[in-house]
Amino acid sequence: MEKQLLEIGSESFKKIALNEDAKSYVLSNPLLFNILKKAANRYLGGETLSEAVDAIRLLNEEGFTVTTDYMGESIRNAQKANEATQEFIAFAQAILQYGLNSSISLDLSHIGMLVSKELVLENLQKICIEAQKSNQEVIISMEGVERTDLVLDIYQEALNNCPNLGITIQAYLYRTREDFQRLIKLPGSIRLVKGAFEVPTALAMPRGEKLDDTYLQYTEALLSKNHPCSIASHHEKIHQATTQLINQYQPTNYVLERLYGIRNEELKSYKDQGYYCRIYVVYGKEWFLYLCNRWAEYPLNLFQGIADILK
């Protein structure tokens, strides 16, 4: 019964996360925005660039590398896509100015993918050029399954001009087995996640032992080839198994990755043992989808959110 309730809660939050009208309503309603923001703060590096810089500096001082995302997605206006691009460029410049160790993560739909392919390729190249000045990579996040082909197509084309570009893949999609064989032959880094978006059951496997085994098969393939990769998971079983693979294959081009504010104390223990560890930091005001996805991953986090709101 408890498992069923958690699954229902997870699916509900996934649906809410993909509802652009719900997001717009929350972000335009000052009262609701301020209430839910108290719950979101646990997972955010701040709303502004300067707040994000402060959060990253502290994490760097603790010995973590960082990847940072200026939150936003599903932009259908060229001007707004260009404005988001300028924010990513400003962040890349801040990395260099303050000597930070942070790569950049982004959604292609935040910088123009839903406007035109030409626009997103142009904006992506601008960001990559700026990030390269501080020897940092730019990592494309994965979006809903209906956008996967377009995301991968843009990634492979952009690699021709952006050698510091990486891609995220979702282990729960059945199609990933074929995509993976193609992507691992490319030089760009691969961030491996389980997958958080709601998709038809025919397209993706549910959470459970089969998905864990599939995830670890991809992990072993990456580590055994020393392919640049990020093993991004909050599942302790996954990171324990990954460290065993690291000990076996002795790769140097990997990081264990977790989101800011979620079980970072466990990641610190891996860092203290000598494993390369990275924390994913987000900032900005477009946090609604991000908060819903955190609650979808583990619906009981909602109660932590209520506690944060009532503080």
C-alpha positions in Angstrom: 0.0 0.0 0.0 2.8 2.4 1.0 4.6 1.7 -2.3 1.4 2.3 -4.3 0.9 5.7 -2.6 4.5 6.7 -3.3 4.1 5.8 -6.9 0.8 7.7 -7.2 2.5 10.7 -5.5 5.5 10.5 -7.9 3.3 10.4 -11.0 1.2 13.3 -9.8 4.3 15.5 -9.3 5.7 14.5 -12.7 2.4 15.6 -14.3 2.4 18.9 -12.4 6.1 19.5 -13.4 5.2 19.3 -17.1 2.2 21.6 -16.8 3.5 24.9 -18.2 0.2 26.7 -17.2 0.7 25.6 -13.6 4.3 26.8 -13.6 3.3 30.2 -15.0 0.5 30.5 -12.4 2.9 29.8 -9.5 5.6 32.1 -10.8 3.2 35.0 -11.4 1.3 34.7 -8.1 3.4 36.5 -5.4 1.8 34.8 -2.4 2.1 31.2 -3.8 5.6 31.9 -5.2 6.8 33.1 -1.7 5.2 30.1 0.1 6.6 27.4 -2.2 10.0 29.2 -2.5 10.6 28.4 1.1 10.4 24.7 0.2 12.5 25.2 -2.9 15.3 27.0 -1.1 16.7 23.7 0.2 17.7 22.8 -3.3 18.7 26.2 -4.7 22.0 28.0 -4.9 20.1 31.3 -4.9 18.1 33.4 -7.3 20.8 35.6 -8.6 24.2 35.1 -10.2 26.0 36.6 -7.2 24.2 34.3 -4.8 25.2 31.3 -7.0 28.8 32.4 -7.1 28.8 32.5 -3.2 27.3 29.0 -3.0 29.8 27.6 -5.6 32.8 29.2 -3.8 31.8 27.5 -0.6 31.5 24.1 -2.2 34.8 24.6 -4.0 36.4 25.4 -0.7 35.0 22.1 0.7 36.7 20.2 -2.1 33.8 19.7 -4.5 33.7 20.5 -8.2 30.4 21.9 -9.3 28.1 22.1 -12.3 25.7 25.0 -12.4 22.4 25.5 -14.2 20.6 28.8 -14.6 17.1 27.4 -14.4 14.6 27.6 -17.3 13.1 25.6 -20.1 10.5 25.6 -22.9 11.2 29.1 -24.1 9.3 29.8 -27.3 10.5 33.4 -27.8 13.8 34.4 -29.5 14.3 37.4 -27.3 13.9 35.4 -24.1 16.2 32.7 -25.4 18.8 35.2 -26.1 18.4 36.8 -22.7 19.0 33.4 -21.1 22.0 32.9 -23.3 23.5 36.2 -22.0 23.0 35.0 -18.4 24.9 31.8 -19.2 27.6 33.8 -20.8 27.7 36.1 -17.7 28.0 33.0 -15.5 30.9 31.6 -17.6 32.6 35.0 -17.3 32.1 34.9 -13.5 33.7 31.4 -13.4 36.8 32.9 -14.9 36.8 36.1 -12.9 36.4 34.4 -9.5 38.5 31.3 -10.3 35.6 29.0 -9.7 35.5 25.3 -10.5 32.1 24.9 -12.1 31.0 23.6 -15.5 27.7 24.7 -17.0 24.5 22.7 -17.3 21.6 23.8 -19.4 18.4 22.8 -21.2 18.5 23.4 -24.9 14.9 24.6 -24.8 16.0 27.4 -22.5 18.3 28.9 -25.2 16.2 28.6 -28.3 15.6 24.9 -29.3 11.8 25.5 -29.6 12.3 28.6 -31.6 14.7 27.3 -34.3 17.6 24.9 -34.7 19.7 27.7 -36.0 19.1 29.9 -33.0 19.9 27.2 -30.4 23.1 26.2 -32.2 24.3 29.8 -32.4 23.5 30.4 -28.7 25.0 27.1 -27.6 28.3 27.9 -29.4 28.5 31.3 -27.8 28.2 29.7 -24.3 30.7 27.0 -25.1 33.3 29.5 -26.4 33.0 31.5 -23.1 33.1 28.4 -20.9 36.2 27.1 -22.8 38.1 30.2 -21.6 38.1 28.7 -18.1 38.6 25.2 -19.3 35.0 24.2 -18.3 32.5 22.0 -20.1 28.9 22.7 -21.0 26.5 19.8 -20.3 23.2 19.5 -22.1 20.4 18.3 -19.8 17.9 15.8 -21.1 14.2 16.9 -21.5 10.9 15.2 -22.1 11.0 12.1 -24.3 9.3 13.9 -27.2 12.4 16.1 -27.5 15.0 13.4 -27.2 15.7 13.1 -31.0 16.0 16.8 -31.4 18.3 17.2 -28.4 20.6 14.4 -29.6 20.6 15.8 -33.1 21.6 19.2 -31.9 24.3 17.8 -29.6 26.0 15.8 -32.3 26.0 18.7 -34.7 27.2 21.2 -32.1 30.2 18.9 -31.2 31.8 19.9 -34.5 32.3 23.4 -33.1 32.1 22.8 -29.4 34.7 20.3 -28.1 33.8 21.1 -24.5 30.2 19.9 -24.9 28.6 17.0 -23.0 25.2 15.3 -23.0 22.8 13.7 -20.4 21.2 10.3 -21.1 18.4 8.7 -19.2 18.9 5.0 -18.3 15.2 4.3 -17.9 14.3 4.8 -21.6 14.4 1.6 -23.6 15.8 3.6 -26.6 18.9 4.6 -24.6 20.5 1.2 -25.2 20.8 2.2 -28.9 21.6 5.8 -28.3 24.3 4.9 -25.8 26.2 2.9 -28.4 26.3 5.9 -30.7 27.1 8.5 -28.0 30.0 6.6 -26.3 31.9 6.7 -29.6 31.8 10.5 -29.5 34.3 12.5 -27.5 31.8 14.5 -25.4 31.2 13.6 -21.7 28.1 11.7 -20.7 26.1 12.4 -17.7 24.1 9.3 -16.7 20.8 9.7 -14.9 18.0 7.3 -14.2 15.3 9.7 -15.6 12.7 11.8 -13.9 10.1 12.7 -16.6 6.7 11.0 -16.9 6.7 8.8 -20.0 4.5 6.0 -21.3 5.2 2.7 -19.8 6.0 1.3 -23.3 9.0 3.7 -23.5 10.6 3.4 -20.1 11.2 0.9 -17.4 9.9 1.6 -13.9 12.2 2.2 -10.9 13.5 -1.0 -9.4 16.1 -3.7 -9.7 16.0 -4.0 -13.5 16.6 -0.2 -13.9 19.4 -0.3 -11.3 21.1 -3.2 -13.2 20.7 -1.3 -16.5 22.1 1.9 -15.0 25.1 0.0 -13.7 25.7 -1.7 -17.1 26.0 1.8 -18.7 28.2 2.9 -15.8 30.6 0.0 -16.3 30.8 0.6 -20.0 31.8 4.2 -19.4 34.3 3.6 -16.6 35.9 0.6 -18.3 36.6 2.8 -21.3 37.6 5.8 -19.2 35.1 7.8 -21.2 34.4 11.2 -19.6 31.3 10.8 -17.5 29.2 11.8 -14.6 27.5 9.1 -12.5 24.5 11.2 -11.3 22.4 9.4 -8.7 21.2 9.8 -5.1 20.8 6.1 -4.7 23.4 4.9 -2.3 23.4 1.4 -3.9 24.4 2.9 -7.2 27.3 4.9 -5.8 28.6 2.0 -3.7 28.6 -0.2 -6.8 30.2 2.6 -8.9 33.1 2.9 -6.5 33.7 -0.8 -6.8 33.9 -0.4 -10.6 36.2 2.6 -10.1 38.5 0.6 -7.9 38.5 -2.2 -10.6 39.1 -0.1 -13.7 41.0 2.9 -12.2 39.4 5.5 -14.5 40.3 9.2 -14.2 37.6 10.9 -16.3 34.6 10.4 -14.0 32.7 12.2 -11.2 30.1 11.0 -8.8 27.4 13.6 -8.9 24.5 14.6 -6.7 22.1 17.6 -6.5 22.7 20.4 -4.1 20.8 19.9 -0.9 20.2 16.1 -1.4 22.3 13.7 0.7 25.4 15.7 0.2 26.8 14.4 3.4 27.1 10.9 1.8 28.8 12.5 -1.2 31.3 14.1 1.1 32.2 10.7 2.5 33.1 9.5 -1.0 35.1 12.7 -1.6 37.0 12.2 1.6 37.9 8.6 0.4 39.5 10.2 -2.7 36.8 9.8 -5.3 36.0 12.7 -7.7 32.7 14.3 -6.6 30.6 17.0 -8.1 27.5 18.9 -6.9 24.8 20.1 -9.3 23.8 23.7 -8.3 20.8 25.5 -9.7 19.9 29.2 -9.4 17.3 31.6 -10.8 13.5 32.0 -10.4 12.4 29.2 -12.7 12.5 26.7 -9.9 8.9 25.3 -10.0 9.6 22.3 -12.3 12.8 21.6 -10.4 11.0 21.5 -7.1 8.3 19.2 -8.5 10.9 16.8 -9.8 12.6 16.7 -6.4 9.2 15.7 -4.9 8.5 13.3 -7.7 11.8 11.4 -7.0 10.7 10.8 -3.4 7.2 12.1 -2.6 7.8 12.0 1.2 10.1 15.0 0.6 6.9 16.9 0.4 6.7 16.7 4.2 10.2 18.2 4.4 8.9 20.9 2.1 5.9 21.6 4.5 8.3 21.8 7.4 10.4 24.3 5.5 7.4 26.4 4.7 6.3 26.5 8.3 9.6 27.5 9.7 
